[in-house]
Amino acid sequence: MNVALVDSHCHLDYPEFAEDWTGVMSRARTAGVGMMVSIGVKLSTFDQVRDVAGRADNIYCTIGVHPHEAGNEGLSSPDILIAKSDDPKIIGIGESGLDYFYDNAPREAQQQSFRAHIAACRATGLPLVVHTRDADADTMDILEEEYAKGAFPGLIHCFSSSAELAQRALKIGFYISCSGIITFNSAKAIRDALIDVPLDRLLLETDAPYLAPIPKRGKPNEPGYVSFTAAKLAEIKGVSADDIARITTDNFFTLFSRADRSNLDIGNAGS
């Protein structure tokens, strides 16, 4: 591989990484992963996310409230996100969105918080990281309604939805991020939906410590495993692994324009 990969969505502040931080980072570098984004899920724990991002030049972060947390920490205003967004380590807003699978928070609270995150993206120009599960119609209705008020960049993280959602997201300029789910035997419909997503709209992620790809399924996920997802995406799109690395990394820096490409650690990408 001649280009470093980017893990555009992981949770490096989670306790699964604390005991073997050096090993996780070393394995990521060996796998050709040159940059990682640690995702915020609660404002009450954001300081830990920011601290992790401060450990290395090639780690960035986002700030936001996950839909699971919208009942306790959901936002009615974008003001706090806007106020904190000047930090150069913060390159995106979220993850936010809707999760009707677990319904851990009232749907109205999820929707209100989602709109507040969108408003923060519109005000700052930072991309929105969208979580959606069993809520495709409402997710896209809100995104399209808000987009009509003023454009904002973003992506559908951990894509596991319908081809219809993917196409609606593409129409408002969004990107689609692929996780280890695309390697699962049960994910044929997701792989089929990706066939019609242009290469210049695709990103890679792990969502670590969750959703480890085959052949690591059942183990805690980590950034280095994004290489397995990259290999599967290359197969789906009928291109080489080098092409997927180059294209998805270029796409990452196009979308997350605050991230400094000079901080990309090429590591073993050239080996």
Helices and strands as residue ranges (DSSP letters): E 5-10, G 15-17, H 21-30, E 33-38, G 43-45, H 46-53, E 59-63, G 67-69, H 70-73, H 79-84, E 90-99, H 107-124, E 128-133, H 136-149, E 154-156, H 163-171, E 175-178, G 180-183, H 188-195, G 199-201, E 202-204, G 223-225, H 226-237, H 241-255, G 261-263
